[in-house]
Amino acid sequence: MQVESAQFGILEVADDDIVVFEGGLLGFPGSSRFLMIEADRPGYLWLQSIDEPQLSFLATHPWDFFPDYEFELTDEDQADLEIATLENADVLCLLSIHDDTDGMAVTINLLGPLVINTINRQGRQVVLSGSDYEASAPLVAA
């Protein structure tokens, strides 16, 4: 199938390329189907909404920048995603780019990681309740 994207133009997509976030991402309930597109820089991905062509998010694997990052999924998240441990999943965190007085600043949402079952392509944005992680942690090169 063909998917229109404001950022990437027309994309040819196989059903197996689509990641489904049942209920969407936080703040974006109308977008539940996404493509993962490699960014120009290694280690970064674009999540392009299939449902809203103008919506895309920059993401990365948290361990590239925070090697000690860890969390446990709730039993409900594990059941919904059909995974036993995070070893059976891909974990991404969304990035935000901000203009500040010193130029550009990039933050990472460590509080709401995206967990994706790599077999069935089902994903969920989980909120780490009671965690000390930040939703806007400064991103610095490891």
C-alpha positions as CSV (number, residue, x, y, z in Angstrom):
1,M,0.0,0.0,0.0
2,Q,1.0,3.6,-0.5
3,V,1.2,6.0,2.5
4,E,1.4,9.8,2.2
5,S,3.8,11.6,4.5
6,A,4.4,15.3,4.7
7,Q,8.0,14.8,5.6
8,F,8.9,11.8,3.3
9,G,6.5,12.1,0.4
10,I,4.7,8.9,-0.9
11,L,6.0,5.7,0.7
12,E,5.4,2.2,-0.4
13,V,4.6,0.1,2.7
14,A,4.0,-3.6,3.4
15,D,1.6,-4.5,6.2
16,D,4.6,-6.1,8.0
17,D,6.3,-2.6,8.2
18,I,3.4,-1.1,10.3
19,V,3.6,-0.9,14.1
20,V,0.3,-0.5,15.8
21,F,-0.1,1.4,19.0
22,E,-3.6,0.5,20.2
23,G,-5.2,3.8,21.4
24,G,-2.3,5.9,19.8
25,L,0.5,7.7,21.6
26,L,-0.1,10.0,24.6
27,G,-1.7,13.2,23.3
28,F,-2.2,11.7,19.8
29,P,-5.1,9.2,20.2
30,G,-6.0,9.5,16.5
31,S,-2.7,8.0,15.3
32,S,-2.3,4.3,16.0
33,R,-0.4,3.1,13.0
34,F,3.2,4.1,12.4
35,L,6.2,3.3,10.2
36,M,9.7,3.1,11.6
37,I,12.1,4.9,9.2
38,E,15.8,5.1,9.7
39,A,17.0,8.7,10.1
40,D,20.0,10.1,8.3
41,R,22.1,9.7,11.6
42,P,22.7,6.2,12.8
43,G,20.8,5.3,16.0
44,Y,17.9,7.5,15.3
45,L,14.5,6.6,13.8
46,W,11.5,8.5,12.6
47,L,8.0,7.2,13.6
48,Q,5.8,8.3,10.8
49,S,2.1,8.2,11.4
50,I,0.1,6.5,8.7
51,D,-3.1,8.0,10.0
52,E,-1.9,11.6,10.0
53,P,0.5,12.4,7.2
54,Q,1.9,15.5,8.9
55,L,2.7,13.7,12.2
56,S,6.2,12.2,12.7
57,F,8.4,11.7,15.8
58,L,12.1,11.4,16.2
59,A,13.1,8.5,18.4
60,T,16.2,6.6,19.7
61,H,17.1,3.6,21.8
62,P,17.6,4.9,25.3
63,W,20.6,2.7,26.1
64,D,22.7,4.6,23.5
65,F,22.6,7.6,25.8
66,F,21.6,6.2,29.2
67,P,23.3,2.7,29.6
68,D,21.8,2.3,33.1
69,Y,18.2,2.9,32.0
70,E,16.0,0.2,33.2
71,F,12.3,-0.5,34.0
72,E,9.9,-3.3,34.4
73,L,6.7,-3.7,32.5
74,T,3.5,-4.2,34.4
75,D,1.7,-7.6,34.0
76,E,-1.0,-5.8,32.1
77,D,1.5,-4.3,29.6
78,Q,3.2,-7.7,29.2
79,A,-0.2,-9.4,28.5
80,D,-1.4,-6.7,26.1
81,L,1.9,-6.7,24.2
82,E,2.2,-10.5,24.4
83,I,5.8,-10.4,25.7
84,A,7.4,-12.0,28.7
85,T,10.3,-9.6,29.1
86,L,11.9,-6.6,27.5
87,E,14.3,-8.9,25.8
88,N,11.4,-9.8,23.4
89,A,10.8,-6.2,22.5
90,D,12.3,-3.1,21.0
91,V,12.3,0.0,23.2
92,L,12.4,3.5,21.9
93,C,12.1,6.9,23.5
94,L,10.8,10.0,21.8
95,L,13.0,13.1,21.3
96,S,12.0,16.8,21.4
97,I,14.0,19.6,19.9
98,H,13.8,22.9,21.6
99,D,15.1,26.4,20.8
100,D,16.8,27.9,23.9
101,T,19.1,30.8,24.5
102,D,22.2,28.7,23.7
103,G,20.8,27.4,20.4
104,M,19.1,24.0,20.0
105,A,18.5,21.6,22.9
106,V,17.3,18.0,22.6
107,T,15.5,16.2,25.3
108,I,14.4,12.6,25.6
109,N,11.2,11.2,27.2
110,L,12.5,8.5,29.6
111,L,9.3,8.5,31.5
112,G,7.1,7.3,28.6
113,P,9.1,4.7,26.6
114,L,7.6,3.0,23.5
115,V,7.7,-0.8,23.9
116,I,7.2,-2.7,20.6
117,N,6.7,-6.5,20.3
118,T,9.1,-7.3,17.4
119,I,7.1,-10.3,16.3
120,N,3.5,-9.1,16.1
121,R,4.4,-5.4,15.6
122,Q,2.1,-4.3,18.5
123,G,3.4,-1.3,20.5
124,R,2.5,0.6,23.6
125,Q,3.7,3.8,25.2
126,V,4.0,3.0,28.8
127,V,4.1,5.5,31.6
128,L,6.6,4.6,34.4
129,S,4.6,5.5,37.4
130,G,6.6,6.2,40.5
131,S,9.8,6.6,38.5
132,D,12.5,9.2,38.9
133,Y,12.9,9.3,35.1
134,E,12.0,12.6,33.3
135,A,9.8,13.3,30.4
136,S,12.3,15.9,29.2
137,A,15.7,14.7,30.2
138,P,18.6,16.4,28.4
139,L,20.1,14.3,25.7
140,V,23.9,14.2,25.6
141,A,26.2,12.0,23.6
142,A,27.4,8.9,25.5
